[in-house]
């Protein structure tokens, strides 16, 4: 899911680390300028890693630091995000997985993507095996507050006008999904761009611009007119992404979170649900 006609801003925020007196879900950093080595050293169970304030949990007063993950750096377990409408959750739970757009058009109760964008994704060729087209993959963003979410918030998706409130994030990590044995790829930018590269080896994750992923705002600037494309980089699971690989569900409001918990209970499915207002516009 991507769009090219929206604007964001450009201030980077450090992803805060959790300290001895800070619960991993609190969003309060132990040190505002904690280095990436501190993030790597944290001993946090994988099932709760997504509850950490990583990324975009700090407010506008956060102090920027040097590059959080430079080229060639060893990266921590990176969060990935797929959002959908809450009314799609029952079918997702029953199926036990998310399915690529080319596989599942009849399974979604509510389509939140731009049909024009989805149509283009069915016509673009993926140059790296297993190939196909982007619509053959389940897409995850490397950061919340995506350009597509801004399109939705601004009412720029003609087919969907319910806003952000009913949208929920299914959250996982790169490593969790890579361990599922399903073919995956990832990109360094918008799939629709001719200059975007595809990768199938996690050792190339440093090609993703983690600075822009950890930025609170991401608009193109005169000095860097490519920021938005890089923010639209994706982690792509071929055909399916199992629900067993999800670490939790995030919502915009407590009301939506309670509705998600009700749906999970109705389907005898257990999954952590948290409110993450800062992941929305």
C-alpha positions as a LaTeX table, in Angstrom:
\begin{tabular}{lrrr}
\hline
Residue & $x$ (\AA) & $y$ (\AA) & $z$ (\AA) \\
\hline
Unk1 & 0.00 & 0.00 & 0.00 \\
Unk2 & 1.66 & 3.20 & $-1.11$ \\
Unk3 & 0.80 & 6.60 & $-2.46$ \\
Unk4 & 2.90 & 9.38 & $-3.92$ \\
Unk5 & 0.86 & 12.56 & $-3.58$ \\
Unk6 & 0.97 & 13.24 & 0.15 \\
Unk7 & 3.32 & 15.25 & 2.32 \\
Unk8 & 4.83 & 14.79 & 5.73 \\
Unk9 & 7.57 & 16.57 & 7.64 \\
Unk10 & 11.20 & 15.94 & 8.51 \\
Unk11 & 12.31 & 15.78 & 12.16 \\
Unk12 & 14.03 & 12.59 & 13.30 \\
Unk13 & 13.23 & 11.15 & 16.73 \\
Unk14 & 15.43 & 8.72 & 18.62 \\
Unk15 & 13.76 & 5.42 & 19.43 \\
Unk16 & 13.93 & 5.40 & 23.24 \\
Unk17 & 15.25 & 2.49 & 25.24 \\
Unk18 & 13.56 & 1.08 & 28.30 \\
Unk19 & 15.35 & 1.34 & 31.64 \\
Unk20 & 15.17 & $-0.50$ & 34.97 \\
Unk21 & 12.26 & 1.63 & 36.18 \\
Unk22 & 10.46 & 1.95 & 32.86 \\
Unk23 & 7.95 & $-0.72$ & 31.78 \\
Unk24 & 8.59 & $-1.78$ & 28.16 \\
Unk25 & 5.17 & $-0.46$ & 27.08 \\
Unk26 & 5.37 & 2.95 & 28.75 \\
Unk27 & 7.02 & 4.96 & 25.99 \\
Unk28 & 9.29 & 6.76 & 28.48 \\
Unk29 & 13.01 & 6.43 & 27.69 \\
Unk30 & 15.64 & 5.71 & 30.33 \\
Unk31 & 17.98 & 8.13 & 28.50 \\
Unk32 & 16.73 & 10.36 & 25.65 \\
Unk33 & 20.00 & 9.87 & 23.76 \\
Unk34 & 20.49 & 6.16 & 24.43 \\
Unk35 & 22.77 & 4.63 & 21.77 \\
Unk36 & 21.73 & 1.75 & 19.55 \\
Unk37 & 24.10 & $-0.50$ & 21.53 \\
Unk38 & 21.83 & $-0.03$ & 24.56 \\
Unk39 & 18.83 & $-1.06$ & 22.48 \\
Unk40 & 20.66 & $-4.18$ & 21.34 \\
Unk41 & 21.67 & $-5.04$ & 24.89 \\
Unk42 & 18.12 & $-5.00$ & 26.22 \\
Unk43 & 16.89 & $-8.39$ & 27.33 \\
Unk44 & 13.22 & $-8.27$ & 26.35 \\
Unk45 & 11.20 & $-11.37$ & 25.45 \\
Unk46 & 10.23 & $-11.40$ & 21.79 \\
Unk47 & 6.53 & $-11.50$ & 22.63 \\
Unk48 & 6.88 & $-8.13$ & 24.37 \\
Unk49 & 9.50 & $-6.46$ & 22.17 \\
Unk50 & 6.81 & $-4.69$ & 20.19 \\
Unk51 & 5.58 & $-3.01$ & 23.38 \\
Unk52 & 8.79 & $-1.04$ & 23.61 \\
Unk53 & 8.70 & 2.55 & 22.44 \\
Unk54 & 10.37 & 1.61 & 19.17 \\
Unk55 & 9.98 & 3.62 & 17.03 \\
Unk56 & 8.11 & 6.94 & 17.17 \\
Unk57 & 7.02 & 6.84 & 20.79 \\
Unk58 & 8.64 & 10.07 & 21.92 \\
Unk59 & 7.03 & 13.48 & 21.67 \\
Unk60 & 8.21 & 16.51 & 19.67 \\
Unk61 & 10.66 & 17.52 & 22.43 \\
Unk62 & 12.85 & 14.45 & 21.92 \\
Unk63 & 16.53 & 15.15 & 21.29 \\
Unk64 & 17.85 & 13.86 & 17.95 \\
Unk65 & 21.02 & 11.80 & 18.05 \\
Unk66 & 23.50 & 10.57 & 15.50 \\
Unk67 & 22.43 & 7.83 & 13.11 \\
Unk68 & 20.51 & 5.19 & 15.05 \\
Unk69 & 21.53 & 2.40 & 12.70 \\
Unk70 & 24.31 & 3.31 & 10.30 \\
Unk71 & 25.24 & 1.45 & 7.18 \\
Unk72 & 26.58 & $-1.96$ & 8.13 \\
Unk73 & 25.39 & $-1.76$ & 11.75 \\
Unk74 & 24.01 & $-4.81$ & 13.53 \\
Unk75 & 20.31 & $-4.08$ & 13.79 \\
Unk76 & 17.98 & $-5.06$ & 16.62 \\
Unk77 & 14.76 & $-6.97$ & 16.06 \\
Unk78 & 12.99 & $-4.53$ & 13.72 \\
Unk79 & 9.26 & $-4.01$ & 14.05 \\
Unk80 & 7.07 & $-4.32$ & 10.95 \\
Unk81 & 3.48 & $-3.13$ & 10.61 \\
Unk82 & 0.49 & $-4.20$ & 8.53 \\
Unk83 & $-2.74$ & $-2.27$ & 9.02 \\
Unk84 & $-6.25$ & $-3.37$ & 8.14 \\
Unk85 & $-9.84$ & $-2.59$ & 9.07 \\
Unk86 & $-11.12$ & $-4.07$ & 12.31 \\
Unk87 & $-13.98$ & $-5.73$ & 10.42 \\
Unk88 & $-11.42$ & $-7.81$ & 8.54 \\
Unk89 & $-10.12$ & $-9.40$ & 11.74 \\
Unk90 & $-12.68$ & $-12.25$ & 11.97 \\
Unk91 & $-11.70$ & $-13.58$ & 8.53 \\
Unk92 & $-8.01$ & $-13.15$ & 9.29 \\
Unk93 & $-8.37$ & $-15.08$ & 12.55 \\
Unk94 & $-10.41$ & $-17.84$ & 10.93 \\
Unk95 & $-7.89$ & $-18.14$ & 8.09 \\
Unk96 & $-4.94$ & $-18.04$ & 10.47 \\
Unk97 & $-3.05$ & $-15.71$ & 8.16 \\
Unk98 & $-2.92$ & $-12.57$ & 6.10 \\
Unk99 & $-2.99$ & $-13.20$ & 2.36 \\
Unk100 & $-1.56$ & $-11.23$ & $-0.54$ \\
Unk101 & $-3.92$ & $-9.01$ & $-2.50$ \\
Unk102 & $-3.74$ & $-11.34$ & $-5.50$ \\
Unk103 & $-4.96$ & $-14.19$ & $-3.27$ \\
Unk104 & $-7.63$ & $-12.60$ & $-1.10$ \\
Unk105 & $-9.83$ & $-9.97$ & $-2.68$ \\
Unk106 & $-12.95$ & $-11.86$ & $-1.64$ \\
Unk107 & $-11.83$ & $-12.34$ & 1.98 \\
Unk108 & $-11.67$ & $-8.68$ & 2.99 \\
Unk109 & $-14.89$ & $-7.21$ & 4.36 \\
Unk110 & $-13.53$ & $-3.66$ & 4.06 \\
Unk111 & $-10.93$ & $-2.56$ & 1.54 \\
Unk112 & $-8.88$ & 0.34 & 2.92 \\
Unk113 & $-6.28$ & 0.59 & 0.15 \\
Unk114 & $-6.38$ & 2.90 & $-2.83$ \\
Unk115 & $-7.68$ & 0.85 & $-5.78$ \\
Unk116 & $-5.48$ & 2.73 & $-8.21$ \\
Unk117 & $-2.38$ & 1.92 & $-6.18$ \\
Unk118 & $-3.43$ & $-1.71$ & $-5.83$ \\
Unk119 & $-4.03$ & $-1.94$ & $-9.57$ \\
Unk120 & $-0.53$ & $-0.65$ & $-10.29$ \\
Unk121 & 0.93 & $-3.17$ & $-7.84$ \\
Unk122 & $-0.63$ & $-5.94$ & $-9.94$ \\
Unk123 & 1.22 & $-4.73$ & $-13.01$ \\
Unk124 & 4.74 & $-4.12$ & $-11.68$ \\
Unk125 & 7.33 & $-6.88$ & $-11.95$ \\
Unk126 & 9.36 & $-7.92$ & $-8.91$ \\
Unk127 & 12.92 & $-8.45$ & $-10.22$ \\
Unk128 & 14.11 & $-10.70$ & $-7.38$ \\
Unk129 & 13.00 & $-14.35$ & $-6.88$ \\
Unk130 & 10.37 & $-15.57$ & $-6.23$ \\
Unk131 & 9.35 & $-12.73$ & $-8.53$ \\
Unk132 & 5.80 & $-12.10$ & $-9.60$ \\
Unk133 & 4.24 & $-8.72$ & $-8.83$ \\
Unk134 & 3.98 & $-6.74$ & $-5.56$ \\
Unk135 & 0.34 & $-7.81$ & $-5.25$ \\
Unk136 & 1.63 & $-11.38$ & $-4.74$ \\
Unk137 & 3.09 & $-10.36$ & $-1.37$ \\
Unk138 & 1.67 & $-9.41$ & 2.02 \\
Unk139 & 3.12 & $-5.94$ & 2.67 \\
Unk140 & 4.44 & $-4.65$ & 5.97 \\
Unk141 & 5.84 & $-1.19$ & 6.58 \\
Unk142 & 9.01 & $-0.65$ & 8.61 \\
Unk143 & 7.34 & 2.22 & 10.48 \\
Unk144 & 3.85 & 3.39 & 11.45 \\
Unk145 & 2.45 & 6.76 & 10.33 \\
Unk146 & 2.95 & 5.80 & 6.70 \\
Unk147 & 2.16 & 7.97 & 3.68 \\
Unk148 & $-0.79$ & 5.66 & 2.99 \\
Unk149 & $-2.17$ & 6.24 & 6.48 \\
Unk150 & $-1.89$ & 9.97 & 5.88 \\
Unk151 & $-3.86$ & 9.58 & 2.64 \\
Unk152 & $-6.59$ & 7.85 & 4.62 \\
Unk153 & $-6.54$ & 10.45 & 7.37 \\
Unk154 & $-6.80$ & 13.22 & 4.75 \\
Unk155 & $-9.71$ & 11.54 & 2.94 \\
Unk156 & $-7.65$ & 10.94 & $-0.19$ \\
Unk157 & $-8.70$ & 7.32 & $-0.69$ \\
Unk158 & $-12.02$ & 7.65 & $-2.56$ \\
Unk159 & $-13.15$ & 4.09 & $-1.88$ \\
Unk160 & $-12.58$ & 4.33 & 1.88 \\
Unk161 & $-13.84$ & 7.25 & 3.97 \\
Unk162 & $-14.08$ & 5.87 & 7.54 \\
Unk163 & $-10.82$ & 7.44 & 8.68 \\
Unk164 & $-8.08$ & 6.00 & 10.90 \\
Unk165 & $-10.21$ & 5.02 & 13.89 \\
Unk166 & $-11.27$ & 1.54 & 12.71 \\
Unk167 & $-7.79$ & 0.65 & 11.43 \\
Unk168 & $-5.64$ & $-1.72$ & 13.46 \\
Unk169 & $-1.97$ & $-2.65$ & 13.15 \\
Unk170 & $-0.87$ & $-6.27$ & 13.11 \\
Unk171 & 2.67 & $-6.06$ & 14.47 \\
Unk172 & 5.57 & $-8.44$ & 14.00 \\
Unk173 & 9.33 & $-8.26$ & 13.53 \\
Unk174 & 11.55 & $-8.97$ & 10.56 \\
Unk175 & 13.24 & $-11.85$ & 12.35 \\
Unk176 & 9.98 & $-13.43$ & 13.54 \\
Unk177 & 8.57 & $-13.55$ & 10.02 \\
Unk178 & 11.85 & $-14.64$ & 8.47 \\
Unk179 & 11.82 & $-17.67$ & 10.78 \\
Unk180 & 8.44 & $-18.83$ & 9.42 \\
Unk181 & 10.02 & $-20.46$ & 6.38 \\
Unk182 & 8.04 & $-18.38$ & 3.88 \\
Unk183 & 9.83 & $-16.62$ & 1.04 \\
Unk184 & 10.25 & $-12.94$ & 1.76 \\
Unk185 & 11.73 & $-9.85$ & 0.18 \\
Unk186 & 12.18 & $-6.30$ & 1.31 \\
Unk187 & 12.70 & $-3.02$ & $-0.49$ \\
Unk188 & 14.56 & 0.20 & 0.17 \\
Unk189 & 11.61 & 2.31 & $-0.97$ \\
Unk190 & 8.27 & 2.53 & $-2.73$ \\
Unk191 & 7.65 & $-0.50$ & $-4.96$ \\
Unk192 & 6.24 & 1.80 & $-7.65$ \\
Unk193 & 9.56 & 3.63 & $-8.07$ \\
Unk194 & 11.99 & 2.52 & $-10.75$ \\
Unk195 & 14.97 & 3.26 & $-8.51$ \\
Unk196 & 13.74 & 1.02 & $-5.67$ \\
Unk197 & 15.84 & $-2.09$ & $-5.02$ \\
Unk198 & 14.66 & $-5.49$ & $-3.75$ \\
Unk199 & 16.58 & $-7.74$ & $-1.36$ \\
Unk200 & 16.14 & $-11.32$ & $-0.14$ \\
Unk201 & 18.94 & $-11.44$ & 2.45 \\
Unk202 & 18.62 & $-9.88$ & 5.91 \\
Unk203 & 22.28 & $-8.92$ & 5.85 \\
Unk204 & 21.18 & $-6.14$ & 3.49 \\
Unk205 & 18.75 & $-4.60$ & 5.96 \\
Unk206 & 21.18 & $-1.71$ & 6.30 \\
Unk207 & 19.98 & $-0.62$ & 2.86 \\
Unk208 & 16.72 & 0.45 & 4.50 \\
Unk209 & 16.97 & 4.06 & 5.68 \\
Unk210 & 16.41 & 3.58 & 9.41 \\
Unk211 & 16.83 & 7.29 & 10.06 \\
Unk212 & 13.75 & 8.04 & 7.97 \\
Unk213 & 11.89 & 5.12 & 9.59 \\
Unk214 & 12.58 & 6.58 & 13.02 \\
Unk215 & 11.62 & 10.09 & 11.91 \\
Unk216 & 8.46 & 11.59 & 13.35 \\
Unk217 & 7.88 & 13.41 & 10.06 \\
Unk218 & 9.13 & 12.41 & 6.66 \\
Unk219 & 8.33 & 14.95 & 3.92 \\
Unk220 & 10.63 & 15.49 & 0.96 \\
Unk221 & 12.91 & 18.50 & 1.24 \\
Unk222 & 14.89 & 20.56 & $-1.24$ \\
Unk223 & 18.07 & 18.92 & 0.04 \\
Unk224 & 16.58 & 15.42 & 0.01 \\
Unk225 & 13.65 & 14.97 & $-2.41$ \\
Unk226 & 13.71 & 11.18 & $-1.94$ \\
Unk227 & 12.67 & 10.95 & 1.72 \\
Unk228 & 9.07 & 9.89 & 1.10 \\
Unk229 & 10.05 & 7.09 & $-1.28$ \\
Unk230 & 12.44 & 5.66 & 1.30 \\
Unk231 & 9.82 & 5.90 & 4.07 \\
Unk232 & 7.58 & 3.68 & 1.90 \\
Unk233 & 10.01 & 0.74 & 2.00 \\
Unk234 & 8.30 & $-2.58$ & 2.69 \\
Unk235 & 8.90 & $-6.05$ & 4.05 \\
Unk236 & 7.08 & $-8.45$ & 1.71 \\
Unk237 & 5.90 & $-11.97$ & 2.60 \\
Unk238 & 5.22 & $-14.14$ & $-0.44$ \\
Unk239 & 1.50 & $-14.94$ & $-0.70$ \\
Unk240 & 0.85 & $-15.31$ & 3.04 \\
Unk241 & 1.89 & $-14.10$ & 6.49 \\
Unk242 & 0.83 & $-16.45$ & 9.31 \\
Unk243 & $-1.06$ & $-15.02$ & 12.24 \\
Unk244 & 1.21 & $-17.07$ & 14.51 \\
Unk245 & 4.00 & $-14.65$ & 13.58 \\
Unk246 & 2.18 & $-11.60$ & 14.92 \\
Unk247 & 3.33 & $-10.23$ & 18.27 \\
Unk248 & 0.23 & $-8.16$ & 18.88 \\
Unk249 & $-2.40$ & $-5.74$ & 17.63 \\
Unk250 & $-2.24$ & $-1.97$ & 18.07 \\
Unk251 & $-5.18$ & 0.43 & 17.89 \\
Unk252 & $-5.79$ & 4.15 & 17.89 \\
Unk253 & $-8.23$ & 4.19 & 20.83 \\
Unk254 & $-9.16$ & 2.14 & 23.87 \\
Unk255 & $-12.65$ & 1.69 & 22.42 \\
Unk256 & $-11.23$ & 0.02 & 19.32 \\
Unk257 & $-8.86$ & $-2.05$ & 21.48 \\
Unk258 & $-11.81$ & $-3.36$ & 23.48 \\
Unk259 & $-13.63$ & $-4.23$ & 20.25 \\
Unk260 & $-10.55$ & $-6.14$ & 19.08 \\
Unk261 & $-10.41$ & $-8.04$ & 22.38 \\
Unk262 & $-14.07$ & $-8.97$ & 21.96 \\
Unk263 & $-13.44$ & $-10.29$ & 18.45 \\
Unk264 & $-10.46$ & $-12.31$ & 19.65 \\
Unk265 & $-12.51$ & $-13.80$ & 22.51 \\
Unk266 & $-15.35$ & $-14.68$ & 20.15 \\
Unk267 & $-12.91$ & $-16.67$ & 18.04 \\
Unk268 & $-11.08$ & $-18.21$ & 21.03 \\
Unk269 & $-7.86$ & $-16.53$ & 19.95 \\
Unk270 & $-5.35$ & $-14.96$ & 22.29 \\
Unk271 & $-3.23$ & $-11.99$ & 21.26 \\
Unk272 & $-1.89$ & $-8.94$ & 23.07 \\
Unk273 & $-3.77$ & $-5.72$ & 22.23 \\
Unk274 & $-2.43$ & $-2.24$ & 22.99 \\
Unk275 & $-3.41$ & 1.36 & 22.28 \\
Unk276 & $-0.73$ & 3.18 & 20.28 \\
Unk277 & $-2.20$ & 6.59 & 19.51 \\
Unk278 & 1.17 & 7.90 & 18.35 \\
Unk279 & 1.20 & 5.40 & 15.49 \\
Unk280 & $-1.62$ & 7.37 & 13.86 \\
Unk281 & $-2.00$ & 10.94 & 12.59 \\
\hline
\end{tabular}
